[in-house]
Amino acid sequence: MPYLRGLNEKEQRSLVHLLQNKSDEDRLLSYITSDETKIKLAQVSEAENYALKNRYRHQRKTMDYAEKKRMPIDESKVKDLLRN
């Protein structure tokens, strides 16, 4: 850095500090304005919707036609069975 030779020590530190702060502001500004968070949230939402759709499809295509006698018993039904 030949242009730093003309500056005294205090001016050199001030210039270096100024350059470092500008790069931090640029990183912060790029983080705030980037769409990374929106993209990650969209991917999570899409995965959840896909899982929900697949569960509904499984329920309608398979489980609605399954034999009810072979299905596991719900906890509330067990209490009712034991009472009677």
C-alpha positions as CSV (number, residue, x, y, z in Angstrom):
1,M,0.0,0.0,0.0
2,P,2.1,2.9,-1.2
3,Y,-0.5,5.5,-0.3
4,L,-0.2,4.6,3.4
5,R,3.4,5.9,3.4
6,G,2.2,9.5,3.2
7,L,-0.1,9.1,6.3
8,N,1.0,9.2,9.9
9,E,0.4,6.3,12.2
10,K,-2.9,7.7,13.6
11,E,-4.3,8.3,10.1
12,Q,-3.2,4.9,9.0
13,R,-5.1,3.2,11.8
14,S,-8.2,5.4,11.1
15,L,-8.1,4.4,7.5
16,V,-7.8,0.7,8.2
17,H,-10.6,1.0,10.8
18,L,-12.8,2.8,8.3
19,L,-12.2,0.1,5.6
20,Q,-13.0,-2.7,8.1
21,N,-16.2,-1.0,9.2
22,K,-17.3,-0.5,5.6
23,S,-16.8,-4.2,4.9
24,D,-18.9,-5.1,8.0
25,E,-21.7,-2.8,6.9
26,D,-21.6,-4.3,3.5
27,R,-21.9,-7.8,5.0
28,L,-24.7,-6.7,7.2
29,L,-26.5,-4.9,4.4
30,S,-26.2,-8.0,2.1
31,Y,-27.5,-10.2,4.9
32,I,-30.5,-8.0,5.5
33,T,-31.4,-7.6,1.8
34,S,-30.7,-11.2,0.8
35,D,-33.5,-13.7,0.4
36,E,-31.7,-16.6,2.1
37,T,-34.1,-16.6,5.0
38,K,-37.1,-16.5,2.8
39,I,-35.8,-19.3,0.7
40,K,-35.1,-21.5,3.7
41,L,-38.6,-20.8,5.2
42,A,-40.1,-21.6,1.8
43,Q,-38.3,-24.9,1.6
44,V,-39.4,-25.9,5.1
45,S,-43.0,-25.0,4.4
46,E,-42.9,-26.9,1.1
47,A,-41.5,-30.0,2.9
48,E,-44.2,-29.8,5.6
49,N,-47.0,-29.4,3.0
50,Y,-45.6,-32.4,1.1
51,A,-45.6,-34.5,4.2
52,L,-49.1,-33.4,5.0
53,K,-50.3,-34.2,1.5
54,N,-48.7,-37.6,1.6
55,R,-50.3,-38.5,4.9
56,Y,-53.7,-37.5,3.7
57,R,-53.2,-39.5,0.5
58,H,-52.1,-42.5,2.5
59,Q,-55.1,-42.2,4.7
60,R,-57.5,-42.0,1.8
61,K,-55.9,-44.6,-0.5
62,T,-54.9,-47.2,2.0
63,M,-56.2,-46.8,5.5
64,D,-59.8,-46.2,4.6
65,Y,-59.9,-49.7,3.1
66,A,-57.9,-51.4,5.8
67,E,-59.5,-54.0,8.1
68,K,-60.6,-52.2,11.3
69,K,-60.1,-55.3,13.4
70,R,-56.4,-55.4,12.6
71,M,-55.7,-51.7,13.4
72,P,-54.2,-50.7,16.7
73,I,-56.7,-49.6,19.4
74,D,-56.7,-46.0,20.5
75,E,-56.0,-45.2,24.2
76,S,-59.5,-43.8,24.8
77,K,-61.1,-47.0,23.4
78,V,-59.0,-49.2,25.7
79,K,-60.4,-47.3,28.7
80,D,-63.9,-47.8,27.4
81,L,-63.3,-51.5,26.7
82,L,-61.9,-52.1,30.2
83,R,-64.9,-50.3,31.8
84,N,-67.4,-52.6,30.2
